Amino acid sequence: MQATTASALIAKVMDARLLDLLAEWRAAGGNIADPAAHFARHAPHLLVIEAEPAGNRYVHYGAAFTRHFGADLTGCVIDVLPADVLPAERRGMLEFEYAYARQVGRPLWRSYTAPFDGGRVETWQRLVLPVGGGWLAVGAYPTACGDRDDEATALLRLAIERVPVVLGEDGGVADLALSLRDFCDTRQHVAELEVLATRDSLTGIANRRHFHHLAGLELDHARRMGRSFALLALDIDHFKRVNDTFGHAAGDEALRAFVAACRLCLREYDILGRLGGEEFAVALPNTGRDGACVIAERLRHQVDEVVVRPSHGHQFGMTVSIGIACLDRGDVAQADVSALLDQADSALYRAKAMGRNRVEVADASQSASGMVD
């Protein structure tokens, strides 16, 4: 396909508002100090994303997204958003797109169909633009699919629904963003990106998405082999007071100290993950109720002995509340990791309500309630 034909085809399929955004980006040479101000006409449908050690952070979150998703995520880090705000599979796709766009330094274009605004299914087109300094500007608009597309147009619509398209300088399609390995220079680069995709940047343990994946594999194995399996939900008590009293740097030190304490008590094959903030989980393969209670109490006592000594300010300690959910040996129920975590969260809530710094075991008939700090 010739570049002029490809350019015309893209102009036919791409939403006109994104074409305008792309033209503004090209006119600026792709290096923009203040994306929100530069693309002011698109501000309601614009995201501006900054790369930080903790992950991709929204520094501008357009009003259209707040309206459609029911939350203003300005200042939030994508990788620690709760699943009810941004499902794990959607978060993973976004992280991949943003890493890819930064690496190739070219616009990334795709569409996606999902429930929006009260559950109504819509198709949106997204344009990810690298704007310098590791920052990204992302425009997104709802768009209608053509009812009478010719074959080439229909094929392009299908392509951008399945995989992000890299736009070239000639106005055509330069490449398809298929995998991290397609744009990594070395195997070490691949390994580094895979670590970023699976590990919590602050503590080094599995992030929410990777924990669900690993725990799910162990749960499936336990069910096939007729073995026991347990999950612990852990929440550091009154952690907000740590940040408020000693500052976020001390809070980060406390989280790392907490993880170090947990590692002292866990077996090599146990899986420790950070679900977000001060919330953690542990998957315990081949472990029944009694064994899980022993490990949970060991964890609780170990955390109770931790003393955090920030570089500035007074030292302090912390405690943890723990909820346990179990899949008993021979249980063939089709509970998944999310369902077991809900049960463990219910027990955790009960531990909080009964005074904190304690362990409670879930009753499978209970459901999780609102958490207390």
Secondary structure as the mmCIF struct_conf table of DSSP 4:
data_model
#
loop_
_struct_conf.conf_type_id
_struct_conf.id
_struct_conf.beg_label_comp_id
_struct_conf.beg_label_asym_id
_struct_conf.beg_label_seq_id
_struct_conf.end_label_comp_id
_struct_conf.end_label_asym_id
_struct_conf.end_label_seq_id
HELX_RH_AL_P HELX_RH_AL_P1 ALA A 3 VAL A 13
BEND BEND1 MET A 14 MET A 14
HELX_RH_AL_P HELX_RH_AL_P2 ALA A 16 ALA A 27
TURN_TY1_P TURN_TY1_P1 ALA A 28 GLY A 30
BEND BEND2 ALA A 33 ALA A 33
HELX_RH_AL_P HELX_RH_AL_P3 PRO A 35 HIS A 38
TURN_TY1_P TURN_TY1_P2 PHE A 39 PHE A 39
HELX_RH_3T_P HELX_RH_3T_P1 ALA A 40 HIS A 45
STRN STRN1 LEU A 46 GLU A 52
TURN_TY1_P TURN_TY1_P3 PRO A 53 ALA A 54
STRN STRN2 GLY A 55 TYR A 61
HELX_RH_AL_P HELX_RH_AL_P4 ALA A 63 PHE A 69
BEND BEND3 GLY A 70 ALA A 71
TURN_TY1_P TURN_TY1_P4 THR A 74 GLY A 75
STRN STRN3 VAL A 77 VAL A 77
HELX_RH_3T_P HELX_RH_3T_P2 ILE A 78 VAL A 80
BEND BEND4 LEU A 81 LEU A 81
TURN_TY1_P TURN_TY1_P5 ALA A 83 VAL A 85
BEND BEND5 LEU A 86 LEU A 86
HELX_RH_AL_P HELX_RH_AL_P5 ALA A 88 VAL A 104
TURN_TY1_P TURN_TY1_P6 GLY A 105 GLY A 105
BEND BEND6 ARG A 106 ARG A 106
STRN STRN4 LEU A 108 PHE A 116
TURN_TY1_P TURN_TY1_P7 ASP A 117 GLY A 119
STRN STRN5 ARG A 120 GLY A 132
TURN_TY1_P TURN_TY1_P8 GLY A 133 GLY A 134
STRN STRN6 TRP A 135 PRO A 142
HELX_LH_PP_P HELX_LH_PP_P1 ALA A 144 GLY A 146
TURN_TY1_P TURN_TY1_P9 ASP A 147 ARG A 148
HELX_RH_AL_P HELX_RH_AL_P6 GLU A 151 ARG A 162
BEND BEND7 VAL A 163 VAL A 163
STRN STRN7 VAL A 165 LEU A 167
HELX_LH_PP_P HELX_LH_PP_P2 GLY A 168 GLY A 168
TURN_TY1_P TURN_TY1_P10 GLU A 169 ASP A 170
BEND BEND8 GLY A 171 GLY A 172
STRN STRN8 VAL A 173 LEU A 176
HELX_RH_3T_P HELX_RH_3T_P3 LEU A 180 PHE A 183
BEND BEND9 ASP A 185 THR A 186
HELX_RH_AL_P HELX_RH_AL_P7 ARG A 187 THR A 198
STRN STRN9 ARG A 199 ARG A 199
TURN_TY1_P TURN_TY1_P11 SER A 201 THR A 203
BEND BEND10 ILE A 205 ILE A 205
STRN STRN10 ALA A 206 ALA A 206
HELX_RH_AL_P HELX_RH_AL_P8 ARG A 208 MET A 225
TURN_TY1_P TURN_TY1_P12 GLY A 226 GLY A 226
STRN STRN11 PHE A 229 ILE A 236
TURN_TY1_P TURN_TY1_P13 ASP A 237 HIS A 238
HELX_RH_AL_P HELX_RH_AL_P9 PHE A 239 PHE A 246
HELX_RH_AL_P HELX_RH_AL_P10 HIS A 248 CYS A 265
BEND BEND11 LEU A 266 LEU A 266
TURN_TY1_P TURN_TY1_P14 GLU A 268 TYR A 269
STRN STRN12 ILE A 271 GLY A 276
TURN_TY1_P TURN_TY1_P15 GLY A 277 GLU A 278
STRN STRN13 GLU A 279 PRO A 285
TURN_TY1_P TURN_TY1_P16 ASN A 286 ASN A 286
HELX_RH_AL_P HELX_RH_AL_P11 ARG A 289 ASP A 304
TURN_TY1_P TURN_TY1_P17 GLU A 305 GLU A 305
STRN STRN14 VAL A 307 VAL A 308
BEND BEND12 SER A 311 GLY A 313
STRN STRN15 PHE A 316 GLY A 317
STRN STRN16 VAL A 320 LEU A 327
TURN_TY1_P TURN_TY1_P18 ARG A 329 GLY A 330
HELX_RH_AL_P HELX_RH_AL_P12 VAL A 337 ALA A 353
TURN_TY1_P TURN_TY1_P19 MET A 354 GLY A 355
BEND BEND13 ARG A 356 ASN A 357
STRN STRN17 VAL A 359 VAL A 361
HELX_LH_PP_P HELX_LH_PP_P3 ALA A 362 ASP A 363
TURN_TY1_P TURN_TY1_P20 ALA A 364 SER A 365
#
